[in-house]
Structure formats: C-alpha cells, structure tokens
Amino acid sequence: MKLREALKMGIGITFVAEIISIIWEILLRNVIEPDMTNHILQIQQDSMIQNNPDISMEKVHKKITTIKKHNALYILSMLSLINYLFVGFIISLVGGLVMSKKQNL
C-alpha cells in the first residue's frame, strides 16, 4: 500500500466516523435530551457559586453567557471535526509509513 492510499483511507474513515458522531450529537441535544445543555449550565453555575460564594450574580450570568456562546453545537462540531481529522491524518501517516517501508524490503 502506498502512503498516499493510506492517507486517503485513514482520513476518509476518520471523516465518516466524525460525521456519524456529529449526527449523534445533534440527535442527542435536539431530540433525545433537549434540556441537557441547560442542565449542564445549571451544574456549572452551582459549582461556580459553591467554589466562590462571594461572586456576584452578575458575574455568574456573564460567565454562563460566555459559556453558552462557546458551547454552540456548530462551533463544537467544527472543532471536533478538525481535531479528529488531524489525529486521523497522523495515525494514517504512521500506518502508511510502516506499510510502505515493509513493501520496499
């Protein structure tokens, strides 16, 4: 197997797996458990108040708003896709190098 074929196959498999993962996340957040995000934010808010009892509610609301902005599904999906494609590239590169080395012997 050539290195180019190994990279195509590895990145392709990683891409398909991540698309399935994104579809699952969309189903989980919108159909199966639509209140999951609010529950997680409530737990984070309670944790902030418990760890720092002197914090004002205004600061808590600001932090929760910031978390909501950065926790949007499309942002998390894109970051996850980029991370998985990078890891898939590295793994398929190493595998392709090993397989192409054996072929040359």
Rosetta constraint file for C-alpha pairs under 8 A:
AtomPair CA 1 CA 5 HARMONIC 6.56 0.50
AtomPair CA 1 CA 6 HARMONIC 6.77 0.50
AtomPair CA 1 CA 96 HARMONIC 7.29 0.50
AtomPair CA 1 CA 99 HARMONIC 6.32 0.50
AtomPair CA 1 CA 100 HARMONIC 6.05 0.50
AtomPair CA 1 CA 103 HARMONIC 7.42 0.50
AtomPair CA 2 CA 6 HARMONIC 6.35 0.50
AtomPair CA 2 CA 96 HARMONIC 6.78 0.50
AtomPair CA 2 CA 99 HARMONIC 7.61 0.50
AtomPair CA 2 CA 100 HARMONIC 5.69 0.50
AtomPair CA 3 CA 7 HARMONIC 6.19 0.50
AtomPair CA 3 CA 93 HARMONIC 7.12 0.50
AtomPair CA 3 CA 96 HARMONIC 4.70 0.50
AtomPair CA 3 CA 97 HARMONIC 6.17 0.50
AtomPair CA 3 CA 99 HARMONIC 7.85 0.50
AtomPair CA 3 CA 100 HARMONIC 6.25 0.50
AtomPair CA 4 CA 8 HARMONIC 6.24 0.50
AtomPair CA 4 CA 96 HARMONIC 7.76 0.50
AtomPair CA 5 CA 9 HARMONIC 6.07 0.50
AtomPair CA 5 CA 96 HARMONIC 7.89 0.50
AtomPair CA 6 CA 10 HARMONIC 5.96 0.50
AtomPair CA 6 CA 92 HARMONIC 5.91 0.50
AtomPair CA 6 CA 93 HARMONIC 7.08 0.50
AtomPair CA 6 CA 95 HARMONIC 7.23 0.50
AtomPair CA 6 CA 96 HARMONIC 4.96 0.50
AtomPair CA 7 CA 11 HARMONIC 5.95 0.50
AtomPair CA 7 CA 89 HARMONIC 6.49 0.50
AtomPair CA 7 CA 92 HARMONIC 5.28 0.50
AtomPair CA 7 CA 93 HARMONIC 5.95 0.50
AtomPair CA 7 CA 96 HARMONIC 6.80 0.50
AtomPair CA 8 CA 12 HARMONIC 5.87 0.50
AtomPair CA 9 CA 13 HARMONIC 6.10 0.50
AtomPair CA 9 CA 92 HARMONIC 7.72 0.50
AtomPair CA 10 CA 14 HARMONIC 6.15 0.50
AtomPair CA 10 CA 88 HARMONIC 5.95 0.50
AtomPair CA 10 CA 89 HARMONIC 6.60 0.50
AtomPair CA 10 CA 91 HARMONIC 7.48 0.50
AtomPair CA 10 CA 92 HARMONIC 4.90 0.50
AtomPair CA 11 CA 15 HARMONIC 5.98 0.50
AtomPair CA 11 CA 85 HARMONIC 6.24 0.50
AtomPair CA 11 CA 88 HARMONIC 5.52 0.50
AtomPair CA 11 CA 89 HARMONIC 5.74 0.50
AtomPair CA 11 CA 92 HARMONIC 7.19 0.50
AtomPair CA 12 CA 16 HARMONIC 6.24 0.50
AtomPair CA 13 CA 17 HARMONIC 6.14 0.50
AtomPair CA 14 CA 18 HARMONIC 6.11 0.50
AtomPair CA 14 CA 84 HARMONIC 6.65 0.50
AtomPair CA 14 CA 85 HARMONIC 6.15 0.50
AtomPair CA 14 CA 88 HARMONIC 5.62 0.50
AtomPair CA 15 CA 19 HARMONIC 6.17 0.50
AtomPair CA 15 CA 81 HARMONIC 7.47 0.50
AtomPair CA 15 CA 84 HARMONIC 7.72 0.50
AtomPair CA 15 CA 85 HARMONIC 6.51 0.50
AtomPair CA 16 CA 20 HARMONIC 6.30 0.50
AtomPair CA 17 CA 21 HARMONIC 6.25 0.50
AtomPair CA 18 CA 22 HARMONIC 6.11 0.50
AtomPair CA 18 CA 80 HARMONIC 7.81 0.50
AtomPair CA 18 CA 81 HARMONIC 6.16 0.50
AtomPair CA 18 CA 84 HARMONIC 7.01 0.50
AtomPair CA 19 CA 23 HARMONIC 6.19 0.50
AtomPair CA 19 CA 81 HARMONIC 7.89 0.50
AtomPair CA 20 CA 24 HARMONIC 6.20 0.50
AtomPair CA 21 CA 25 HARMONIC 6.21 0.50
AtomPair CA 22 CA 26 HARMONIC 6.20 0.50
AtomPair CA 22 CA 77 HARMONIC 6.21 0.50
AtomPair CA 23 CA 27 HARMONIC 6.22 0.50
AtomPair CA 24 CA 28 HARMONIC 5.99 0.50
AtomPair CA 25 CA 29 HARMONIC 6.06 0.50
AtomPair CA 26 CA 30 HARMONIC 5.89 0.50
AtomPair CA 26 CA 31 HARMONIC 7.80 0.50
AtomPair CA 26 CA 73 HARMONIC 7.71 0.50
AtomPair CA 27 CA 31 HARMONIC 5.15 0.50
AtomPair CA 27 CA 32 HARMONIC 6.23 0.50
AtomPair CA 28 CA 32 HARMONIC 4.81 0.50
AtomPair CA 28 CA 33 HARMONIC 5.62 0.50
AtomPair CA 28 CA 34 HARMONIC 7.23 0.50
AtomPair CA 29 CA 33 HARMONIC 5.45 0.50
AtomPair CA 29 CA 34 HARMONIC 4.92 0.50
AtomPair CA 29 CA 35 HARMONIC 7.48 0.50
AtomPair CA 29 CA 36 HARMONIC 6.57 0.50
AtomPair CA 29 CA 37 HARMONIC 7.38 0.50
AtomPair CA 30 CA 34 HARMONIC 4.72 0.50
AtomPair CA 35 CA 39 HARMONIC 6.28 0.50
AtomPair CA 36 CA 40 HARMONIC 6.24 0.50
AtomPair CA 37 CA 41 HARMONIC 6.20 0.50
AtomPair CA 38 CA 42 HARMONIC 6.10 0.50
AtomPair CA 39 CA 43 HARMONIC 6.32 0.50
AtomPair CA 40 CA 44 HARMONIC 6.28 0.50
AtomPair CA 41 CA 45 HARMONIC 6.07 0.50
AtomPair CA 41 CA 64 HARMONIC 6.94 0.50
AtomPair CA 42 CA 46 HARMONIC 6.14 0.50
AtomPair CA 43 CA 47 HARMONIC 6.11 0.50
AtomPair CA 44 CA 48 HARMONIC 6.16 0.50
AtomPair CA 45 CA 49 HARMONIC 6.32 0.50
AtomPair CA 45 CA 60 HARMONIC 6.82 0.50
AtomPair CA 45 CA 64 HARMONIC 7.07 0.50
AtomPair CA 46 CA 50 HARMONIC 6.04 0.50
AtomPair CA 47 CA 51 HARMONIC 5.97 0.50
AtomPair CA 48 CA 52 HARMONIC 5.97 0.50
AtomPair CA 48 CA 53 HARMONIC 7.90 0.50
AtomPair CA 48 CA 60 HARMONIC 7.35 0.50
AtomPair CA 49 CA 53 HARMONIC 5.12 0.50
AtomPair CA 49 CA 54 HARMONIC 7.80 0.50
AtomPair CA 49 CA 55 HARMONIC 6.72 0.50
AtomPair CA 49 CA 60 HARMONIC 7.80 0.50
AtomPair CA 55 CA 59 HARMONIC 6.71 0.50
AtomPair CA 55 CA 60 HARMONIC 7.11 0.50
AtomPair CA 56 CA 60 HARMONIC 6.49 0.50
AtomPair CA 57 CA 61 HARMONIC 6.12 0.50
AtomPair CA 58 CA 62 HARMONIC 6.24 0.50
AtomPair CA 59 CA 63 HARMONIC 6.17 0.50
AtomPair CA 60 CA 64 HARMONIC 6.16 0.50
AtomPair CA 61 CA 65 HARMONIC 6.04 0.50
AtomPair CA 62 CA 66 HARMONIC 6.23 0.50
AtomPair CA 63 CA 67 HARMONIC 6.16 0.50
AtomPair CA 64 CA 68 HARMONIC 6.14 0.50
AtomPair CA 65 CA 69 HARMONIC 6.31 0.50
AtomPair CA 66 CA 70 HARMONIC 6.33 0.50
AtomPair CA 67 CA 71 HARMONIC 5.80 0.50
AtomPair CA 68 CA 72 HARMONIC 6.43 0.50
AtomPair CA 70 CA 75 HARMONIC 7.10 0.50
AtomPair CA 70 CA 76 HARMONIC 7.96 0.50
AtomPair CA 71 CA 75 HARMONIC 7.00 0.50
AtomPair CA 71 CA 76 HARMONIC 6.50 0.50
AtomPair CA 72 CA 76 HARMONIC 6.32 0.50
AtomPair CA 73 CA 77 HARMONIC 5.96 0.50
AtomPair CA 74 CA 78 HARMONIC 6.13 0.50
AtomPair CA 75 CA 79 HARMONIC 6.19 0.50
AtomPair CA 76 CA 80 HARMONIC 5.92 0.50
AtomPair CA 77 CA 81 HARMONIC 6.02 0.50
AtomPair CA 78 CA 82 HARMONIC 6.19 0.50
AtomPair CA 79 CA 83 HARMONIC 6.13 0.50
AtomPair CA 80 CA 84 HARMONIC 6.05 0.50
AtomPair CA 81 CA 85 HARMONIC 6.04 0.50
AtomPair CA 82 CA 86 HARMONIC 6.18 0.50
AtomPair CA 83 CA 87 HARMONIC 6.27 0.50
AtomPair CA 84 CA 88 HARMONIC 5.91 0.50
AtomPair CA 85 CA 89 HARMONIC 5.96 0.50
AtomPair CA 86 CA 90 HARMONIC 6.33 0.50
AtomPair CA 87 CA 91 HARMONIC 6.19 0.50
AtomPair CA 88 CA 92 HARMONIC 5.95 0.50
AtomPair CA 89 CA 93 HARMONIC 5.87 0.50
AtomPair CA 90 CA 94 HARMONIC 6.24 0.50
AtomPair CA 91 CA 95 HARMONIC 6.13 0.50
AtomPair CA 92 CA 96 HARMONIC 5.73 0.50
AtomPair CA 93 CA 97 HARMONIC 6.04 0.50
AtomPair CA 94 CA 98 HARMONIC 6.23 0.50
AtomPair CA 95 CA 99 HARMONIC 6.16 0.50
AtomPair CA 96 CA 100 HARMONIC 5.91 0.50
AtomPair CA 97 CA 101 HARMONIC 5.96 0.50
AtomPair CA 98 CA 102 HARMONIC 6.42 0.50
AtomPair CA 99 CA 103 HARMONIC 6.34 0.50
AtomPair CA 100 CA 104 HARMONIC 6.43 0.50
AtomPair CA 101 CA 105 HARMONIC 6.77 0.50
